[in-house]
Amino acid sequence: MSLLSEAELERYSRQLLMDEWGGAAQERLKAARAIVVGAGALGSPVATYLAAAGVGQIGVVDGDVVELSNLHRQPLHLTPDLGARKAEAAAAKLGLLNPEVVVESYPVMLEEGNAEAIVMGADVVVDCTDSFEARYLVNDACCAQRIALVEGGVVAFDGLVMSIRPGESACYRCAFPEAPATARGCREEGVLGAMAGAIGSFMALEALKLLGRVGEPLLDRFLQVDGRDLSQTHVATTRRLDCPACAGASSSR
C-alpha cells in the first residue's frame, strides 16, 4: 500500500514515471530529513529542488540577512526580502512551493559549537557554505554523526560537487586535507548566478540520489565543472585511514 496521498501522486507524477525512481524512492524521500547549510547562491536551487521533489523535512541554516548584492544569484530571495533573515525568507517560499514538506528555519551561523547539534538526525546534509573553514566544520560534524553529505562550491565560472558517506567513501578532508593558501571566494572573484544555479542543481541531484538510493552518487570522486566551455572533469579520491575527520566513522546513515 502506497504511503503517498492522491495529491502527492499527482504532484510527483513526472518523477514517478521514471523507471529508475518509482514509488519506493519517493516514499524514502517523504520519510527523509535534509539539512541545507546556507540559503544563498547554492542553497537556493538546492533547497528549491529538494522541496519540489518531496523531501519530507528540510532544515535551512543561515545566519545572514538578504542584501541587494545577493539577488542576482539567490533566486529564493526577492527585492521585498531585503533585510530579512535568509533562513526565514527561504523557508516561507519553500512552504508555498510544497505544503506537503515540513520546512524549518535555523537563522544562525553554523559554528564549531553548534555544528553537530544542527546536523544531528539528518539523513543527508547539503553544504552550501562559501568558505573552506565552514566546509571543514560541516564535514567534521557529518563524519562524527555518520551522516551522508553533499559538498559543493562555486566561484566565477568554476564549480565543484562531491558526495560523501562517512566511513565508506573519502570525506572532504580526505580530498582536501588543507585549504589552499590563496583561496579566494565570490567576494573577490565574483560569480555568475547561472553558474551557481547549475552547481546547486547538481548538488540537489546528488542529495536526491543518496536519499532515494538510485543512480551512482559522486562517491570517492568529485566533479569539476568549467562553465566557460561546460567541460567536466572527474577526479578520483581515496579515503585516508589517518583522516582526523572520518577515520573513526564506521558507516553512514
Rosetta silent file (secondary structure, phi, psi, omega in degrees, C-alpha in Angstrom):
SEQUENCE: MSLLSEAELERYSRQLLMDEWGGAAQERLKAARAIVVGAGALGSPVATYLAAAGVGQIGVVDGDVVELSNLHRQPLHLTPDLGARKAEAAAAKLGLLNPEVVVESYPVMLEEGNAEAIVMGADVVVDCTDSFEARYLVNDACCAQRIALVEGGVVAFDGLVMSIRPGESACYRCAFPEAPATARGCREEGVLGAMAGAIGSFMALEALKLLGRVGEPLLDRFLQVDGRDLSQTHVATTRRLDCPACAGASSSR
SCORE:     score description
SCORE:     0.000 S_00000001
   1 L     0.000  130.069 -177.450    0.000    0.000    0.000 S_00000001
   2 L   -69.075  140.871  175.492    1.404    3.375   -1.035 S_00000001
   3 L   -87.977    1.580 -176.567    2.295    5.868    1.675 S_00000001
   4 L   -97.033  138.304  177.671    1.675    8.686   -0.796 S_00000001
   5 L   -75.577  168.419  177.041   -1.589   10.609   -0.933 S_00000001
   6 H   -59.913  -39.616  179.270   -3.502   11.218   -4.160 S_00000001
   7 H   -64.554  -39.972  178.885   -2.232   14.797   -4.152 S_00000001
   8 H   -67.947  -39.352  177.905    1.351   13.625   -3.755 S_00000001
   9 H   -60.148  -37.484  177.598    0.980   11.080   -6.543 S_00000001
  10 H   -73.623  -44.323 -178.138   -0.152   13.912   -8.818 S_00000001
  11 H   -59.130  -42.133 -174.970    2.479   16.394   -7.585 S_00000001
  12 L  -101.841   17.702 -170.814    5.350   13.971   -8.152 S_00000001
  13 H   -59.357  -36.364 -176.017    3.844   12.174  -11.149 S_00000001
  14 H   -71.219  -34.625  176.927    6.567   13.110  -13.620 S_00000001
  15 H   -80.769  -27.217  177.139    9.403   11.750  -11.496 S_00000001
  16 H   -67.821  -21.438  177.566    7.324    8.711  -10.509 S_00000001
  17 L   -72.089  -19.374 -176.762    7.149    7.815  -14.211 S_00000001
  18 L   -69.433  133.042  178.019   10.920    7.278  -14.295 S_00000001
  19 L   -58.907  -35.675 -176.574   11.992    3.632  -14.334 S_00000001
  20 L   -78.373  -12.325 -173.688   14.892    4.474  -12.007 S_00000001
  21 L  -105.095  -93.974  176.035   12.688    6.261   -9.489 S_00000001
  22 H    80.468 -179.861 -173.796    9.221    4.942   -8.748 S_00000001
  23 H   -65.254  -36.869 -177.728    7.131    4.789   -5.599 S_00000001
  24 H   -63.566  -43.488  178.586    9.736    3.206   -3.314 S_00000001
  25 H   -65.547  -38.822 -179.543   12.229    6.018   -3.912 S_00000001
  26 H   -66.039  -37.977  178.192    9.504    8.633   -3.458 S_00000001
  27 H   -68.139  -35.062  175.393    8.454    7.122   -0.136 S_00000001
  28 H   -64.005  -39.066  177.703   12.072    7.151    1.026 S_00000001
  29 H   -62.952  -44.484 -177.942   12.187   10.851    0.155 S_00000001
  30 H   -61.204  -33.724 -177.853    8.985   11.527    2.083 S_00000001
  31 L   -85.990   -2.868 -171.317   10.440    9.855    5.190 S_00000001
  32 L   -92.923  158.455  174.830   13.775   11.677    4.930 S_00000001
  33 E  -124.675  126.000  179.116   15.191   14.731    6.664 S_00000001
  34 E  -118.251  145.017  173.107   17.661   17.005    4.903 S_00000001
  35 E  -116.007  125.315  175.903   19.660   19.927    6.232 S_00000001
  36 E  -107.060  114.788 -178.463   20.731   22.645    3.795 S_00000001
  37 E   -96.125  106.783 -176.668   23.532   24.753    5.255 S_00000001
  38 L   107.517  123.556 -179.346   23.450   28.111    3.528 S_00000001
  39 L  -115.742   40.753 -177.635   20.463   29.724    1.816 S_00000001
  40 L  -108.302 -129.561 -172.846   22.397   31.688   -0.761 S_00000001
  41 L   -63.863  -41.193  177.376   23.652   31.069   -4.287 S_00000001
  42 L   -87.880  -40.517 -177.760   23.936   27.290   -3.918 S_00000001
  43 H   -63.196  -30.583  179.848   21.354   26.828   -1.186 S_00000001
  44 H   -60.171  -56.131  178.318   18.604   28.486   -3.242 S_00000001
  45 H   -68.297  -35.037  179.719   18.497   25.852   -6.014 S_00000001
  46 H   -60.594  -54.935 -177.283   19.326   23.028   -3.607 S_00000001
  47 H   -63.501  -38.346  179.646   16.502   23.777   -1.190 S_00000001
  48 H   -61.481  -47.707 -177.037   14.066   24.520   -4.013 S_00000001
  49 H   -73.850  -30.549  175.682   14.636   21.208   -5.772 S_00000001
  50 H   -67.795  -42.562  178.347   14.628   19.182   -2.552 S_00000001
  51 H   -66.295  -44.854 -178.800   11.305   20.705   -1.542 S_00000001
  52 H   -62.478  -35.286 -177.545    9.841   20.339   -5.019 S_00000001
  53 H   -76.694  -18.860  175.788   10.918   16.691   -5.184 S_00000001
  54 L   105.154   24.897  173.493    9.202   15.864   -1.883 S_00000001
  55 L   -64.217  125.470 -168.712   11.867   15.519    0.808 S_00000001
  56 L   -60.033  -43.349  179.431    9.705   15.203    3.934 S_00000001
  57 E  -132.034  133.388  179.594   11.612   17.528    6.265 S_00000001
  58 E  -131.976  125.988  172.752   14.076   20.243    5.287 S_00000001
  59 E  -103.733  131.696  179.866   16.078   22.425    7.645 S_00000001
  60 E  -112.938  119.678 -174.929   17.530   25.647    6.244 S_00000001
  61 E  -111.891  119.948  176.218   20.521   27.046    8.145 S_00000001
  62 L  -168.381  128.383 -179.384   21.760   30.589    7.532 S_00000001
  63 L   -97.450    0.752 -177.714   22.535   33.451    9.904 S_00000001
  64 L   -87.425  169.411  172.273   22.755   36.181    7.254 S_00000001
  65 E  -112.492  160.777 -177.574   20.170   38.670    6.043 S_00000001
  66 L   -73.462  128.630  177.531   19.213   39.355    2.434 S_00000001
  67 L  -117.700  157.476 -177.522   21.320   42.040    0.749 S_00000001
  68 H   -58.525  -36.523 -177.928   20.837   43.724   -2.622 S_00000001
  69 H   -71.942   -8.523  177.791   24.040   42.156   -3.985 S_00000001
  70 H   -79.670  -26.455 -160.973   22.606   38.683   -3.293 S_00000001
  71 L   -69.800  -21.635 -178.478   19.675   38.914   -5.653 S_00000001
  72 L   -74.105  -13.435 -175.141   21.417   38.213   -8.966 S_00000001
  73 L  -135.007    3.140 -175.802   22.331   34.685   -7.838 S_00000001
  74 L  -125.862   78.313 -169.717   19.971   33.728   -4.975 S_00000001
  75 L   -69.314   -7.256  172.815   16.512   33.205   -6.536 S_00000001
  76 L   -73.912  -13.591 -177.307   14.852   32.176   -3.262 S_00000001
  77 L  -114.404  137.692 -177.551   15.159   35.848   -2.231 S_00000001
  78 L  -118.442  167.519 -177.265   13.305   38.735   -3.824 S_00000001
  79 H   -53.869  -41.112  178.065   13.650   42.510   -3.612 S_00000001
  80 H   -64.916  -12.609 -179.900   10.963   42.830   -0.887 S_00000001
  81 H   -83.486   -3.403 -176.805   13.060   40.431    1.233 S_00000001
  82 L   -52.860  128.149 -179.110   15.903   42.922    1.668 S_00000001
  83 L    89.788  -12.623  179.792   16.925   42.949    5.328 S_00000001
  84 L   -78.716  155.642  174.523   15.024   39.735    6.126 S_00000001
  85 E   -67.803  130.058 -175.751   16.740   36.697    7.624 S_00000001
  86 H   -60.587  -43.473 -177.225   17.702   34.401    4.769 S_00000001
  87 H   -60.962  -41.452 -177.738   16.701   31.188    6.528 S_00000001
  88 H   -73.860  -39.766  178.548   13.234   32.506    7.322 S_00000001
  89 H   -64.428  -40.824  179.087   12.671   34.069    3.892 S_00000001
  90 H   -66.375  -44.855 -178.308   13.738   30.838    2.201 S_00000001
  91 H   -61.359  -38.318 -179.701   11.569   28.660    4.450 S_00000001
  92 H   -62.416  -43.139 -178.642    8.492   30.783    3.740 S_00000001
  93 H   -72.666  -36.556  178.280    8.838   30.357   -0.024 S_00000001
  94 H   -64.211  -36.789  176.879    9.612   26.652    0.197 S_00000001
  95 H   -65.022  -34.440  176.253    6.443   26.162    2.215 S_00000001
  96 H   -71.850  -37.064  179.044    4.455   27.878   -0.516 S_00000001
  97 H   -62.835  -45.144 -177.213    6.146   25.763   -3.181 S_00000001
  98 L  -145.329   95.402  179.595    5.274   22.489   -1.470 S_00000001
  99 L   -70.239   -7.144  176.131    2.996   22.446    1.596 S_00000001
 100 L   -74.868  -14.401 -175.011    3.488   18.658    1.797 S_00000001
 101 L  -103.484  139.608  174.914    7.003   19.317    3.099 S_00000001
 102 E   -91.026  118.613 -178.945    7.909   20.452    6.619 S_00000001
 103 E  -115.302  127.450  179.246   10.460   23.272    6.388 S_00000001
 104 E  -116.623  137.298  178.667   12.302   24.553    9.457 S_00000001
 105 E  -102.692  138.655  176.316   14.459   27.670    9.534 S_00000001
 106 E  -123.076   88.708 -176.390   17.629   27.959   11.593 S_00000001
 107 L   -79.419   58.592 -179.066   18.613   31.652   11.442 S_00000001
 108 L  -136.269  158.797  172.966   22.053   31.061   12.952 S_00000001
 109 L   -83.663  133.437  175.165   25.596   30.737   11.688 S_00000001
 110 L   -73.292  123.759 -176.582   26.901   27.185   11.781 S_00000001
 111 L  -131.798  173.823 -178.998   29.895   27.196   14.133 S_00000001
 112 L   -58.383  -36.028 -176.307   32.088   24.685   15.906 S_00000001
 113 L   -75.755  -19.358 -177.285   29.885   24.829   18.996 S_00000001
 114 L  -122.143   -2.559 -172.361   26.598   24.071   17.230 S_00000001
 115 H   -58.862  -49.435 -177.401   27.535   22.145   14.078 S_00000001
 116 H   -65.883  -37.779  179.100   26.921   18.640   15.409 S_00000001
 117 H   -65.628  -36.685 -178.364   23.641   19.634   17.068 S_00000001
 118 H   -68.874  -42.153 -176.182   22.359   21.203   13.842 S_00000001
 119 H   -84.596  -13.209 -175.317   23.072   18.185   11.612 S_00000001
 120 L   -56.326  132.967  177.280   22.034   15.571   14.188 S_00000001
 121 L    87.320   -4.572  179.334   19.214   13.350   12.975 S_00000001
 122 L   -78.422  153.000  172.803   19.524   14.293    9.312 S_00000001
 123 L   -91.170  -27.695  173.952   19.621   11.692    6.556 S_00000001
 124 E  -151.525  144.973  173.243   21.647   13.989    4.324 S_00000001
 125 E  -117.428  135.030  176.269   23.326   17.361    4.736 S_00000001
 126 E  -114.742  114.445 -174.227   23.964   19.607    1.751 S_00000001
 127 E   -90.047  107.889 -179.269   26.768   22.067    2.417 S_00000001
 128 L  -112.884   28.672  178.742   26.148   25.308    0.515 S_00000001
 129 L   -77.830  173.877 -171.976   28.560   27.455    2.519 S_00000001
 130 L  -125.574   26.363  176.781   31.151   29.658    0.853 S_00000001
 131 L  -146.758  152.994  177.858   34.388   29.104    2.757 S_00000001
 132 H   -63.742  -37.755 -179.934   36.814   26.269    3.395 S_00000001
 133 H   -58.753  -45.928 -179.877   36.535   26.834    7.133 S_00000001
 134 H   -67.141  -39.031 -179.710   32.774   26.298    7.050 S_00000001
 135 H   -63.588  -40.242  177.629   33.078   23.261    4.779 S_00000001
 136 H   -64.537  -38.669  178.417   35.508   21.593    7.152 S_00000001
 137 H   -62.300  -46.595 -179.868   33.134   22.255   10.051 S_00000001
 138 H   -65.247  -44.660  179.140   30.185   20.700    8.216 S_00000001
 139 H   -58.152  -46.793 -177.377   32.285   17.778    7.010 S_00000001
 140 H   -65.731  -39.251  178.957   33.608   17.032   10.500 S_00000001
 141 H   -65.011  -41.534  179.458   30.146   17.241   12.069 S_00000001
 142 H   -68.762  -36.865  177.118   28.702   14.861    9.483 S_00000001
 143 H   -65.150  -42.450  179.815   31.586   12.427    9.908 S_00000001
 144 H   -62.984  -34.270 -178.717   31.123   12.462   13.684 S_00000001
 145 H   -95.877   -2.545 -178.368   27.390   11.761   13.246 S_00000001
 146 L    56.478   51.191 -178.361   27.880    9.393   10.272 S_00000001
 147 L  -112.427  132.972  178.039   25.526   11.428    8.099 S_00000001
 148 E   -59.457  145.844 -171.819   25.689   11.450    4.306 S_00000001
 149 E  -139.921  140.369  169.718   26.939   14.757    2.935 S_00000001
 150 E  -116.182  123.296  179.006   26.977   16.616   -0.375 S_00000001
 151 E  -106.445  150.868  176.881   29.693   19.250   -0.711 S_00000001
 152 E  -161.750  161.486  177.622   29.906   21.914   -3.364 S_00000001
 153 E  -158.247  153.461  178.499   31.480   25.204   -4.230 S_00000001
 154 E  -149.249  139.922  173.717   31.355   27.802   -6.975 S_00000001
 155 E  -153.534  135.155 -177.487   33.384   30.863   -7.882 S_00000001
 156 E    53.918 -119.626  179.310   33.418   32.780  -11.163 S_00000001
 157 L  -101.869    8.352 -172.127   32.887   30.094  -13.862 S_00000001
 158 E  -110.756  137.578  179.213   34.233   27.192  -11.786 S_00000001
 159 E  -140.119  158.781 -178.597   32.271   24.703   -9.718 S_00000001
 160 E  -142.775  141.750  177.270   32.811   21.519   -7.724 S_00000001
 161 E  -138.197  140.397 -179.366   30.483   18.815   -6.394 S_00000001
 162 E  -151.848  137.454  174.607   31.270   15.818   -4.156 S_00000001
 163 E  -109.001  150.391 -173.392   29.190   13.268   -2.250 S_00000001
 164 E  -139.782  132.845  166.374   30.313   11.581    0.968 S_00000001
 165 L  -117.781  101.878 -175.966   29.229    8.590    3.004 S_00000001
 166 L   -54.424  133.924 -179.393   31.346    8.791    6.176 S_00000001
 167 L    87.956  -13.534  179.908   33.142    5.534    6.876 S_00000001
 168 L  -117.306  -36.491 -177.508   32.550    4.299    3.337 S_00000001
 169 L  -130.830  168.101  179.141   33.959    6.936    0.999 S_00000001
 170 L   -60.897  136.156  176.021   36.504    9.727    1.084 S_00000001
 171 L   -91.914 -179.012 -177.220   35.346   12.759    3.048 S_00000001
 172 H   -63.963  -37.365  178.326   36.080   16.393    2.230 S_00000001
 173 H   -69.988  -30.862  175.522   39.200   16.403    4.397 S_00000001
 174 H   -62.165  -43.712 -177.706   40.425   13.258    2.655 S_00000001
 175 H   -76.637  -35.635 -177.368   40.162   15.021   -0.700 S_00000001
 176 L  -132.925   80.571 -176.040   41.343   18.432    0.533 S_00000001
 177 L   -57.951  -31.003 -179.650   43.468   17.994    3.684 S_00000001
 178 L  -138.860  147.907  175.790   44.232   21.721    3.821 S_00000001
 179 L   -70.249  140.834  176.348   42.632   24.829    2.397 S_00000001
 180 L   -57.594  138.981 -177.840   44.625   26.431   -0.437 S_00000001
 181 L   -63.065  -26.379 -176.754   46.754   29.272    0.841 S_00000001
 182 L  -108.619   23.877 -177.572   45.441   31.530   -1.933 S_00000001
 183 L   -59.520  130.140  177.996   41.769   30.508   -1.750 S_00000001
 184 L  -128.272  146.145 -176.337   39.503   33.327   -2.942 S_00000001
 185 L  -111.236 -164.775 -176.293   35.733   33.435   -2.927 S_00000001
 186 H   -64.380  -30.333 -179.906   32.896   35.200   -4.690 S_00000001
 187 H   -63.779  -29.825 -178.965   33.576   38.475   -2.899 S_00000001
 188 H   -96.623  -39.973 -171.945   36.977   38.618   -4.588 S_00000001
 189 H  -102.499  -18.060 -177.018   36.449   36.705   -7.846 S_00000001
 190 L    79.757  174.832  178.149   32.723   37.165   -8.464 S_00000001
 191 E  -165.268  146.025  172.631   30.261   34.566   -9.784 S_00000001
 192 L   -88.582  137.339 -179.755   27.502   34.311  -12.355 S_00000001
 193 H   -58.218  -38.814 -179.233   24.115   33.412  -10.941 S_00000001
 194 H   -64.228  -33.824  178.541   23.516   30.828  -13.670 S_00000001
 195 H   -68.304  -43.426  176.442   26.765   29.055  -12.759 S_00000001
 196 H   -62.060  -38.722  178.527   25.747   28.864   -9.105 S_00000001
 197 H   -63.402  -39.153  179.772   22.360   27.571  -10.217 S_00000001
 198 H   -65.916  -45.679 -179.650   23.960   24.819  -12.289 S_00000001
 199 H   -68.383  -40.270  176.636   26.209   23.628   -9.460 S_00000001
 200 H   -60.882  -37.291  177.795   23.383   23.868   -6.938 S_00000001
 201 H   -65.861  -40.829  175.025   21.232   21.728   -9.214 S_00000001
 202 H   -60.312  -41.156 -179.429   23.979   19.102   -9.387 S_00000001
 203 H   -65.019  -42.415  177.238   24.181   19.159   -5.584 S_00000001
 204 H   -62.042  -41.296  177.993   20.418   18.697   -5.253 S_00000001
 205 H   -59.993  -43.496  178.478   20.599   15.794   -7.698 S_00000001
 206 H   -61.984  -42.568  179.196   23.302   14.132   -5.596 S_00000001
 207 H   -63.493  -41.062  179.187   21.226   14.544   -2.438 S_00000001
 208 H   -65.815  -37.866  177.050   18.172   13.052   -4.131 S_00000001
 209 H   -64.828  -41.859  179.042   20.208   10.079   -5.352 S_00000001
 210 H   -64.331  -43.484 -177.888   21.546    9.468   -1.860 S_00000001
 211 H   -73.064  -40.744 -177.762   18.093    9.708   -0.280 S_00000001
 212 H   -82.612  -11.015 -177.745   16.251    7.779   -2.987 S_00000001
 213 L    58.503   48.460  177.519   19.028    5.175   -3.282 S_00000001
 214 L  -129.236  159.126  176.502   19.135    5.477   -7.042 S_00000001
 215 L    67.123 -164.937 -177.742   21.910    6.123   -9.539 S_00000001
 216 L  -124.553   95.368  178.888   25.601    6.445   -8.737 S_00000001
 217 L   -60.748  161.786 -178.517   26.440    9.337   -6.389 S_00000001
 218 L   -78.209   67.155  178.474   29.805   11.068   -6.664 S_00000001
 219 L   -93.855  140.837 -178.213   31.496    8.918   -4.012 S_00000001
 220 L    56.551   29.897  175.218   35.296    8.667   -3.914 S_00000001
 221 E  -167.838  157.369  171.865   35.446   11.284   -6.653 S_00000001
 222 E  -132.021  154.372 -177.623   34.489   14.861   -7.228 S_00000001
 223 E  -102.882  128.181  173.025   33.208   16.669  -10.271 S_00000001
 224 E  -108.482  132.113 -179.511   34.807   19.860  -11.527 S_00000001
 225 E  -121.832  129.460  175.278   32.793   21.969  -13.974 S_00000001
 226 E  -106.841  108.320 -176.572   34.195   24.809  -16.082 S_00000001
 227 L   -69.350  -13.543 -179.238   31.293   26.987  -17.138 S_00000001
 228 L   -64.020  -40.936  179.077   33.371   28.717  -19.814 S_00000001
 229 L  -129.660    8.069 -178.978   33.094   25.731  -22.140 S_00000001
 230 L    60.582   27.504  173.994   30.983   23.353  -19.982 S_00000001
 231 E   -75.847  148.007 -178.466   33.857   20.895  -19.715 S_00000001
 232 E  -129.975  137.645 -179.945   33.628   18.416  -16.838 S_00000001
 233 E  -128.702  128.299  174.031   36.400   16.553  -15.068 S_00000001
 234 E   -96.745  126.210 -179.511   36.001   13.670  -12.604 S_00000001
 235 E  -114.467  121.381 -178.983   38.834   13.484  -10.059 S_00000001
 236 E   -73.796  142.697  175.052   39.239   10.260   -8.075 S_00000001
 237 L  -129.927  160.102  177.319   39.750   10.464   -4.329 S_00000001
 238 L  -133.028  151.593  179.967   40.504    7.817   -1.719 S_00000001
 239 L   -72.625  133.508  178.486   39.720    7.567    1.944 S_00000001
 240 L   -94.330  122.283 -177.547   42.649    8.382    4.223 S_00000001
 241 L   -67.250  -19.251  178.715   42.922    5.979    7.130 S_00000001
 242 L  -102.409   15.042 -177.761   44.574    8.726    9.194 S_00000001
 243 L   -63.426  127.851 -179.134   41.964   11.365    8.354 S_00000001
 244 L   -68.088  -15.944 -178.467   41.168   13.344   11.513 S_00000001
 245 L   -93.435  -47.569 -168.863   37.523   13.673   10.435 S_00000001
 246 L  -114.487    0.603 -176.761   36.405   10.280    9.162 S_00000001
 247 L   -59.017  -33.369 -178.291   38.965    7.728   10.387 S_00000001
 248 L   -91.960    0.377 -178.622   36.677    6.719   13.270 S_00000001
 249 L   -85.558  123.317 -177.679   33.464    6.629   11.202 S_00000001
 250 L   -89.985  -31.120  179.372   32.391    3.050   10.519 S_00000001
 251 L  -165.621  159.203  177.598   29.367    3.727    8.340 S_00000001
 252 L   -94.764  171.011  179.303   26.940    6.466    7.256 S_00000001
 253 L   -67.630    0.000    0.000   23.241    6.654    7.933 S_00000001
